Amino acid sequence: MDTMTIPNLATQTVPCPTYSQLSISHDANYQIDWCYMKGNPRPCFTPTMLEDLQHYANHLSIQADRDVRYMVQASKVPGIFNYGGDLNLFRSLIAEHDRSGLLSYARSCINAIYGGVAHFNREITSIALVQGDALGGGFECAMACDVLIAEKQAKMGLPEILFNLFPGMGAYSFLSRKIGPAKAERLILSGSILSAEELFEMGVVDVLAEEGQGERMVYEYIRKANKFRNGFHAIREVKKFCNPVSYEELMHITEIWVDAALKLEDRDLRMMDRLVSRQSAKPAAA
């Protein structure tokens, strides 16, 4: 593979909308929006982060005059892409038997990721750059992108079965289209945390990068995609036609998830409490 010089992002960027949970910068030379999750106070999808992500997706959709061809979803938290759903909030809503609250949160998750699935109603390719752990909804967020690039040290998985639930914000939809329904179900029911290398061999990760080389591989991918843009665009349209992921599909699965969550028993919630403690112990981004 040919090498290329990575642009100096500190000098090549221009201001974009500012958010409390996201850091957005625009590389005008390569027509990239870099969207970094900051994860405060925890590296998970808090309601505030979901609101920021949805606002940013809407911004991309309506700003047709902005010169954006690629959106890269990444993280500012060292060693963590995202730990997924806000388990502390889940625990509270389940204890209160608040179905409408759970459904509202789940809908916000779908709304936050669906912009990328729909290419922001424009010709924008979404790329996930995973340089640390991506669990549960964090893994779903990465799989929702057109391209998943991961560094070798990253680990990903869907641990929801450990507290008797399933990942309800797109995991089955995205995995079944990538690796087939049987393998998708096996992975979801295993609760296993796998390395980026293992997931690359399975066909879940699209591009594998050496540790510390994730950004370089993003630019390598974009250089190739730009060189063969017509072919890349055409195959993406074929993929959308043959294996579309509709908003209605994601929302219907989410409603199944909500009903299943309300059936959790005390022993399941105790396991969730342990995972809440682990989420809270991890550092947030500066």
Residue pairs with C-beta under 8 A, 6 or more apart in sequence:
1 220
4 216
4 219
4 220
4 223
6 215
6 216
6 219
7 27
7 29
7 30
7 219
9 25
9 27
9 34
12 27
12 28
12 29
13 25
13 26
13 27
13 28
13 34
14 25
14 26
14 28
15 26
16 24
16 25
16 26
16 33
17 24
17 55
17 56
17 59
18 24
19 52
19 55
19 56
20 38
20 40
20 48
20 52
21 37
21 38
21 39
21 40
21 46
21 48
21 49
21 52
21 53
22 35
22 36
22 37
22 38
22 49
22 52
22 53
22 56
23 34
23 35
23 36
23 38
23 76
24 33
24 34
24 35
24 36
24 56
25 33
25 34
26 32
26 33
26 34
26 66
26 68
27 33
27 34
28 67
30 70
30 219
30 222
31 67
31 68
31 69
31 70
32 68
32 69
32 70
32 71
32 72
32 218
32 222
33 60
33 68
33 70
33 71
33 72
34 72
34 74
35 56
35 71
35 72
35 73
35 74
36 74
36 75
36 76
36 285
37 43
37 49
37 73
37 74
37 75
37 76
37 77
37 81
37 82
37 285
38 76
38 77
38 284
38 285
39 49
39 75
39 76
39 77
39 80
39 82
39 284
39 285
40 284
40 285
41 284
42 83
42 86
42 88
42 279
42 280
42 282
42 284
43 75
43 77
43 80
43 82
43 83
43 279
43 282
43 283
43 284
43 285
44 82
44 83
44 84
44 85
44 86
44 87
44 137
44 138
44 279
45 82
45 84
45 85
45 86
45 109
45 112
45 137
45 138
45 141
46 86
46 89
47 86
47 89
47 105
47 108
49 112
50 105
50 108
50 109
50 111
50 112
51 108
53 112
53 113
54 108
54 111
54 112
54 115
57 111
57 112
57 114
57 115
57 116
57 120
58 115
60 66
60 68
60 71
60 115
60 120
60 122
60 124
61 115
61 120
61 121
61 122
64 122
68 122
68 124
69 123
69 124
69 125
70 124
70 125
70 126
70 127
70 222
71 116
71 120
71 124
71 125
71 126
71 127
72 126
72 127
72 128
72 129
72 218
73 116
73 126
73 127
73 128
73 129
73 141
73 142
73 145
74 81
74 128
74 129
74 130
74 131
74 214
75 81
75 82
75 131
75 132
75 285
76 285
76 286
77 132
77 282
77 283
77 284
77 285
78 132
78 283
79 131
79 132
79 133
80 132
80 133
80 282
81 128
81 130
81 131
81 132
81 133
81 134
81 138
81 142
81 154
82 134
82 135
82 137
82 138
82 141
83 133
83 135
83 136
83 138
83 279
83 282
84 135
84 136
84 137
84 138
84 139
84 140
84 167
85 105
85 109
85 136
85 137
85 169
86 105
87 272
87 275
87 276
87 279
88 276
88 279
88 280
89 105
90 102
90 105
90 261
90 272
91 269
91 272
91 273
91 276
93 101
93 102
93 105
94 102
94 261
94 262
94 264
94 269
95 269
97 262
99 258
99 259
99 262
102 258
102 261
102 262
103 254
103 255
103 258
106 168
106 169
106 254
106 255
106 257
106 258
107 251
107 254
109 137
109 169
109 254
110 169
110 170
110 247
110 250
110 251
110 254
112 141
113 140
113 141
113 144
113 169
113 170
114 144
114 247
114 250
116 126
116 144
116 145
116 146
117 144
117 245
118 247
119 125
119 126
119 146
120 126
123 233
125 146
125 147
125 225
125 232
125 236
126 144
126 145
126 146
126 147
127 145
127 146
127 147
127 148
127 149
127 218
127 221
127 222
128 141
128 142
128 143
128 144
128 145
128 147
128 148
128 149
128 150
129 149
129 150
129 214
129 215
129 218
130 142
130 148
130 149
130 150
130 151
130 154
130 156
130 196
130 205
130 214
131 150
131 151
131 153
131 154
131 214
132 153
132 154
133 154
133 155
133 156
133 193
134 141
134 142
134 154
134 155
134 156
135 156
135 157
135 158
135 159
135 193
136 158
136 159
136 160
136 167
137 167
137 169
138 156
139 156
139 157
139 158
139 167
139 171
140 158
140 167
140 169
140 170
140 171
140 174
142 148
142 150
142 156
143 170
143 171
143 174
143 175
143 178
143 204
144 170
144 174
146 236
147 206
147 207
147 221
148 204
148 205
148 206
148 207
149 205
149 206
149 207
149 208
149 209
149 214
149 217
149 218
149 221
150 156
150 196
150 199
150 200
150 205
150 207
150 208
150 209
150 214
151 196
151 208
151 209
151 210
151 211
151 212
151 213
151 214
152 195
152 196
152 197
152 208
152 209
152 210
152 211
153 196
153 211
154 195
154 196
155 193
155 194
155 195
155 196
156 193
156 194
156 196
156 199
156 204
157 191
157 192
157 193
157 194
158 166
158 167
158 171
158 187
158 188
158 191
159 191
159 193
159 275
160 166
160 167
160 188
160 191
161 188
161 189
161 190
161 191
162 191
162 271
162 275
163 264
163 268
163 269
163 271
163 272
163 275
164 264
164 265
164 268
164 271
165 257
165 260
165 261
165 264
165 268
166 172
166 188
166 257
166 260
167 188
168 253
168 254
168 256
168 257
168 258
168 260
168 261
169 250
169 254
169 257
170 245
170 250
170 253
171 184
171 188
172 184
172 185
172 188
172 253
173 245
173 249
173 250
173 253
174 245
175 183
175 184
175 187
175 188
175 204
176 184
176 185
177 243
177 245
178 184
178 203
178 204
179 187
179 202
179 203
179 204
183 202
187 194
187 202
194 202
196 205
196 208
197 208
199 205
200 206
200 208
207 217
207 221
209 216
209 217
225 232
264 272
